[in-house]
């Protein structure tokens, strides 16, 4: 990505001197460290947008699935999000009526998300918002896109719960373990793993 477009050449050099701020990128999607995610969320000026971002992260759902979910609040039973097969994004899937696992933090944020009067915008607008907030947080916007929250969540879960790959795969809506294994080798350090507990603790 052409960093000149963002006018961040000097900032890029400074950030890359700190190895903890080197962007984690997997399959052209930015993965946030917990400390980066906190900076990112705190840089979002509107509470409605912060709620949307947190709901996307803590559910790990695809962006289009969250758009559909917002119009179908009955899919949330207070414990899980139940996605009927016909409403899931991918076709020809073997998994029917997917159950999205939420931890206590996810169960708290989803009702607030469903009460929002504002709807999630189109994916291009959301990507533009994400990158703008990333820059505002003092982070590099490289490869930040609508998959970032989902892939960040997947990589955190796999890092903390490496023996629960099957549960993670089913909750995330993948058709095979292979499809999620790309996110098992993210370079998180021990501080990252400790800070993940604030977000993913009690997931399973």
N, C-alpha and C positions, 0 to 999 in steps of 0.2 A: 504494500500500500504506500502511495506517495506521501511521505510525511510532510512535504512542503505544502500540501493542500491544507494542512491544519496549522501551519506556522509554528511547529513545535520542535524545530531542529535543536535548539539549545536545550529545551526541556528533555528531549529524547536522550541526549548525551548524558544529562544528569541522572535520569531514571535508570539508564542502562549501567551506570556505575554502581547501582545498588541492585545486587542480584535478586533481592526479594521483590523487586518491581519489574523485572523482565517479564513481559507478557507470556502467559502460558497459553499456547495455541495448539489446538488439536483439530485436524481435518477442517482447517480454515475457520474455526470458531474459537473465540476468546473464552478462556476459562478463568474465572475470578478466584483468587485466594480469598479466604474469609476476611482478612484485613482490607483487601481491595474492595470487596463487596460492601463493607461497612462505609468506606469512604464514598463509594459510588452512590449508595442509597441516601447518605446524608447530603449529597450534592443535589438531590432532586428537590426542587422548590415546592411542589404541590403535594399535599398529603394524598390526594386521590392517585397520583402517579406512583407514589411510594407504595401504596397499598397494592396497586396492580403488579408492580415489580416483585414485591414480597410474595404475593399469591402465585405468580408464575414460578418463582424459585422454589417455594415450599411444596408445591404440588408436583413440580417436575414435568408438567404437561406441555404439549406442543402448543404453539401460539394459536393456531386455528382451533384447537380443541378448547382452549380457554375462552376464545370468542364465542364458541357454541355453548359452552358451559354457562357463560354469563347470561345467556338467554334461556337457560334451562336449570334454574336453581334447584329443582326437585332432584337432580342427580346427586346432591349432597345430602346425606342422611344424618349429619352431625358427627360421624366417625370416618366415613370413607366417601370418595367420589366414585360413583358408578357410571361408567361411560358405556352406553349401549353400542353394540357392534356397528350399527348403521351410522353412528355419529363420529366414529373414530376416523382419523385422518387417512390412514393407509388402507388400501384395498387388498383383497385376497389374503387377509390375515386369518391365522388359525385361532387366535385368542378371541373368545366371545365375551361380551359384557365385562370389559376390563374394570378392575377395582383398583383405584389409586390409593395407596397407603399414605396417610398423613400422620405426622407426629403431633404432639400437643400444640406446638407453635403454629403448625399448619391448620389445625382445627380452629384456632383462634382467629387467624387472618382470613380464612375463606368466607365466613359470614359477613365481614366488613367488605370484602371484594364484591359479594353478591348484592350488597345494599347500595353500591355506587350507582349514581344516576348517569354518570359518564361511562360510555362503552369503550372498550379497547379500540384504538384506531386501526387503519389498514397496516399491514406489516411494514411497508416502506416508511410510513410516518413513524411507526414505533422504532424502527432501526435508526432513523435519524435522531429521535429523542434519546435513545440509548447512547449513541455516540456523543451527543452534545453533553449529556450528564457525565459521561466518562471523562471527557476533557475538562469539564468543570471541577471534577474531583481530583484533577492533577494526574490522571492516568492516561496511558496511551490508548487510543481508540482502535488500534489494529484488530481487525477481524471481530469486532463487537457486532453482533447481529441478533435476530430474534431467537436464535437457538442458544444464545449465551446462558440464559438462566437455566434452561433445561439441562444443557451439557455440564454446567457448573454443578448442578444438583446431583447428576449421575456420577460425576467424578468424585464428589465429596462422599456420597454413599458407598461407592466402591472402595474408597480409601479407608473408611471407618468400619465398614462391614464386609470385608473381603470373602467371608464364608457364606454370605447371603445373596450371592449373585442371582440365583433363581428368583427370589422374591423381588429383587430390584428390577430384573428383566421384565417380569410380569407386570409390576406396578407401572413401569415406564412405557409399557406397550410395545416392547420389541418382540419379534417373532422367534428370535434365537439368542442364546447367550453370546454367540459370536458378534452380533451387532452391537453389543455394549462393551465388548472387551477392549475396544479402542481407547476407552477412558479409564483403564486400569493401571496405566503406566504414567500418569501425570506426576510431574516432579514436585510434589508437596513435601515441605520439610516438617519437622516435628512440631514447630510452633503453629504452622498451618493446621495440622491435624488436631491440636489441642483447641484451637479457635473454632474449628468446625462444630464442636460440641454445642456451642451457643445456638446453632441453627438446626442441626440434625439429631441432637440428643433425643432418645426415646422413639426414634423412627420405627424400630422393631425390637 
